[in-house]
């Protein structure tokens, strides 16, 4: 399990952080799947998600099942696929800490009055900030509104739906 406390320099290894909005594209064919697949094809890069991302992932696929986009069996197969990717180390899981929760409140105070920074997005961004933009090479996020806050915090973001690479 990745904890983000490494003294690793950014040029030592590429580290990609996946917001749930982008991660779902690895397991469900939709706009942007090719961009996410390309990132996962980079075998030299670490792929990180937060543990709250797992909960969001389950919720996103449960909704797809409720809406008839996938079957219940597809749902079960998909969550098994995510679990296998975590077990195999394809995806590294980092836990949300108490300090991340405090940082999420600070981020809502900073961004929430001018942007639609939602609770779980603030928690995801707090985890990203714990690593820092010097460690995380690229954030993959398909939520256009959330991208604005991530970029404002100094991260390089790829929105797979826009297929637009934004560099800072």
C-alpha positions as CSV (number, residue, x, y, z in Angstrom):
1,X,0.0,0.0,0.0
2,X,1.3,3.4,-1.0
3,X,1.4,5.9,1.8
4,X,2.9,9.0,0.1
5,X,5.7,9.5,2.6
6,X,8.5,8.6,0.2
7,X,11.4,11.0,-0.4
8,X,11.0,10.2,-4.1
9,X,11.9,13.0,-6.5
10,X,9.4,13.6,-9.4
11,X,12.0,12.4,-12.0
12,X,12.5,9.1,-10.2
13,X,9.1,7.7,-11.2
14,X,5.9,8.9,-12.9
15,X,3.0,8.9,-10.4
16,X,-0.5,9.2,-11.7
17,X,-3.4,9.9,-9.4
18,X,-6.9,8.8,-10.6
19,X,-10.0,10.5,-9.4
20,X,-13.0,8.2,-9.5
21,X,-14.5,10.0,-12.5
22,X,-11.5,8.9,-14.6
23,X,-10.9,5.5,-12.9
24,X,-14.3,4.2,-14.0
25,X,-13.2,4.5,-17.6
26,X,-10.7,1.7,-17.0
27,X,-13.6,-0.7,-16.3
28,X,-16.4,0.7,-18.5
29,X,-16.1,1.6,-22.2
30,X,-17.0,5.3,-22.5
31,X,-15.6,8.6,-23.7
32,X,-12.1,8.9,-22.5
33,X,-11.4,5.1,-21.9
34,X,-8.6,5.2,-24.5
35,X,-6.8,8.0,-22.5
36,X,-7.1,6.1,-19.2
37,X,-6.0,2.8,-20.9
38,X,-2.9,4.6,-22.3
39,X,-2.1,5.8,-18.7
40,X,-2.5,2.3,-17.4
41,X,-0.3,1.0,-20.3
42,X,2.6,3.1,-18.9
43,X,4.1,0.2,-16.9
44,X,6.8,2.5,-15.4
45,X,4.2,4.8,-13.7
46,X,2.6,4.2,-10.3
47,X,-1.2,4.5,-10.4
48,X,-2.7,5.7,-7.1
49,X,-6.3,6.1,-5.8
50,X,-7.5,7.0,-2.4
51,X,-9.5,4.6,-0.3
52,X,-12.6,6.8,-0.6
53,X,-12.2,6.4,-4.3
54,X,-13.1,2.8,-3.9
55,X,-16.4,3.7,-2.2
56,X,-17.1,6.2,-5.0
57,X,-16.3,3.6,-7.5
58,X,-18.8,1.1,-6.0
59,X,-21.4,3.8,-6.0
60,X,-20.7,4.8,-9.6
61,X,-21.1,1.2,-10.8
62,X,-24.1,0.5,-8.6
63,X,-25.8,3.5,-10.3
64,X,-24.9,2.1,-13.8
65,X,-26.6,-1.1,-12.7
66,X,-29.7,0.7,-11.4
67,X,-29.9,2.7,-14.6
68,X,-29.7,-0.4,-16.8
69,X,-26.3,0.5,-18.3
70,X,-24.8,-2.7,-16.9
71,X,-26.1,-5.9,-15.4
72,X,-25.8,-6.9,-11.7
73,X,-23.3,-9.5,-12.9
74,X,-21.3,-6.8,-14.7
75,X,-21.3,-4.8,-11.4
76,X,-19.9,-7.8,-9.5
77,X,-17.3,-8.5,-12.2
78,X,-16.2,-4.9,-12.2
79,X,-15.7,-4.6,-8.5
80,X,-13.8,-7.9,-8.6
81,X,-11.6,-6.4,-11.3
82,X,-10.8,-3.3,-9.2
83,X,-10.0,-5.5,-6.2
84,X,-7.7,-7.6,-8.4
85,X,-5.9,-4.5,-9.7
86,X,-5.4,-3.4,-6.1
87,X,-4.2,-6.8,-4.9
88,X,-1.8,-7.1,-7.8
89,X,-0.3,-3.7,-7.3
90,X,-1.5,-2.4,-10.6
91,X,-3.3,0.3,-8.5
92,X,-1.9,1.5,-5.2
93,X,-4.4,2.4,-2.6
94,X,-3.7,5.3,-0.1
95,X,-5.8,5.8,2.9
96,X,-7.6,9.1,3.8
97,X,-6.1,10.4,7.0
98,X,-7.4,12.7,9.8
99,X,-5.1,15.4,8.5
100,X,-6.6,14.9,5.0
101,X,-10.0,15.5,6.5
102,X,-8.8,18.8,8.0
103,X,-7.2,19.8,4.7
104,X,-10.5,19.0,2.9
105,X,-12.3,21.5,5.2
106,X,-9.6,24.1,4.4
107,X,-10.0,23.4,0.7
108,X,-13.8,23.9,0.9
109,X,-13.2,27.2,2.6
110,X,-10.7,28.2,-0.1
111,X,-12.6,26.9,-3.2
112,X,-16.1,26.3,-2.1
113,X,-17.4,29.8,-2.3
114,X,-16.4,30.3,-5.9
115,X,-16.3,26.8,-7.3
116,X,-18.5,23.7,-6.8
117,X,-16.0,21.8,-4.7
118,X,-18.0,18.9,-3.3
119,X,-17.2,17.0,-0.1
120,X,-15.7,13.9,-1.6
121,X,-13.8,15.9,-4.2
122,X,-12.3,18.0,-1.4
123,X,-11.2,14.8,0.3
124,X,-9.7,13.5,-2.9
125,X,-7.8,16.8,-3.4
126,X,-6.6,16.7,0.2
127,X,-5.0,13.3,-0.5
128,X,-3.4,14.7,-3.7
129,X,-2.0,17.6,-1.7
130,X,-0.5,15.3,0.9
131,X,1.6,13.8,-1.9
132,X,2.1,17.2,-3.6
133,X,2.4,18.3,-7.2
134,X,6.2,17.6,-7.0
135,X,5.4,13.9,-6.5
136,X,2.2,13.4,-8.5
137,X,3.2,13.7,-12.1
138,X,-0.4,13.8,-13.4
139,X,-3.9,13.7,-12.1
140,X,-6.6,12.0,-14.3
141,X,-10.0,13.6,-13.6
142,X,-13.1,13.6,-15.9
143,X,-15.0,16.1,-13.8
144,X,-14.7,19.5,-15.5
145,X,-15.7,21.4,-12.4
146,X,-13.3,19.5,-10.1
147,X,-10.4,19.9,-12.6
148,X,-10.5,23.7,-12.0
149,X,-9.8,23.3,-8.3
150,X,-7.1,20.6,-8.9
151,X,-5.3,22.9,-11.3
152,X,-5.6,25.8,-9.0
153,X,-3.7,23.7,-6.4
154,X,-0.8,23.4,-8.9
155,X,-1.4,19.9,-10.3
156,X,-1.1,18.8,-14.0
157,X,-4.4,17.4,-15.0
158,X,-5.6,15.2,-17.9
159,X,-9.4,15.2,-18.4
160,X,-9.9,12.0,-20.5
161,X,-13.3,13.2,-21.6
162,X,-12.1,16.4,-23.0
163,X,-9.0,14.6,-24.3
164,X,-7.2,17.8,-23.4
165,X,-3.9,17.8,-21.7
166,X,-3.5,20.8,-19.4
167,X,0.1,21.5,-18.2
168,X,1.0,23.8,-15.4
